[in-house]
């Protein structure tokens, strides 16, 4: 690509002024008010707060927006800290973003390239990075995979969420990113923080440093007329999309339904807590000449309250069932969960006695979402590999581990046995699935050790049912008859039997 100043046919100062005004980067609040890019950033920031269990400020904001009475709003807000236990956003996102729950296997046609990538993969802890990236990508619809030089002078990868960057569109195609603006606030105790760089703007040629006032500066905060050339030939990042852009480069609309459900459920939890406090008991009500009622009286089974004439005591039944709140909560959760291939039972982990076919039918939409994620993630993996290796990648293959239907222990073994007969599975793969930390060689060694132990047991059992001397004339005797006739077999030498079996196995 060409530098932004050439694409927009302008100079550096005018380009920076245009970007600062368009994306609301200056400290001037009037420039940020109702700016669509700043509003998009705030939408993503709110969504991330919900996902990270930091939703108190957003739930209180909904209370302020919905209700008018200040006293009532204050009562509701007191219940917010103890009504945020149901994180709808995290429950749904972690369920559907399951592609990297187990490490993916990445391979290249060149063995040397594969070996080099494996070393970098381990150093960068790529599995953990990709697992978090996939969840944030599902939540925010975009993520920026940024490459930088760490404090150890080695390349690192960092995930930047869309609340901290903007994409500058190509003048000929608004859906293609020609440049990026990233929040990079200074980490310093200096008093001149506002003059230091707060934003970095990148294109394929230049890196612009912009301070909090929207002015182009160098690293020390001095105003400069021309930015520095980074010499990389490209922006050191990969901009990943969960869905291909159709109206704008960065789209915050996907996932708004989960956010709405999360806030609605939290508000219903607040209402339930308020109901439990204000309408959960029977209250005493006095009527009549209250001026003559002695103060400080307590009513119990031994000492009834003393009332003057014409004063009556009654009990007000104020208890109200919260079932209507709970029903609305379930309806909201079910509505949004079904959009992402989950039933309410799956969302709440409710125990059901459904058959395997019904369970698979319920997860059909979830499998479609996973397959869609797989197709896009293959392309994302290639972009990541190019960042890590620094060379174009055209022959990369990624193997994602398949999802398995929950089964009990006997069902898993039976299914493995039947699939092994058709060459679709093996005991070695079964052991590795049960314990992902084991290598193939360790799984084989464990199976062989178990078979050796089992062979010893079989030989011991056989010794109890065999005659002392081979009886060729009576081969059809039952095990019971053989056992009764077998004096030696009643007290076999287990140690010698085990030693003989191990010798035969070692020889084999």
Secondary structure, 3 states (H helix, E strand, C coil): CCCHHHHCCCCHHHHHHHHHHHHCCCCCHHHHCCCHHHHHHHHHHHHHHHHCCCCHHHHHHHHHHHCCCHHHHHHHHCCHHHCCCCCHHHHHHHHHCCCCCCCCEEEECCHHHHHHHHHHHHHHCHHHHHHHHHHHHHHHCEEEEEEEECCCCCEEEEEEEHHHEEEEEECCEEEEEEEEEEECCCCCCCCCHHHCEEEEEECCCEEEEEECCCCEECCCCCECCCCEECCCCCCCEEEEECCCCCCCCCCCCCCHHHHHHHHHHHHHHHHHHHHHHHCCCEEEEEEECHHHCCCCCCCCCCCCCCCCCCEEEEEEECCCCCHHHHHHHHHHHHHHHHHCCCCHHHHHCCCCCCCHHHHHHHCHHHHHHHHHHHHHHHHHHHHHHHHHHCCCCCCEEEECCCCCCCCCHHHHHHHHHHHHHCCCCCHHHHHHHHCCCCCHHHHHHHHHHHHHHHHHHHHHHHHHHCCCCCCHHHCCCCHHHHHHHCCHHHHCCHHHHHHHHHHHHHHC
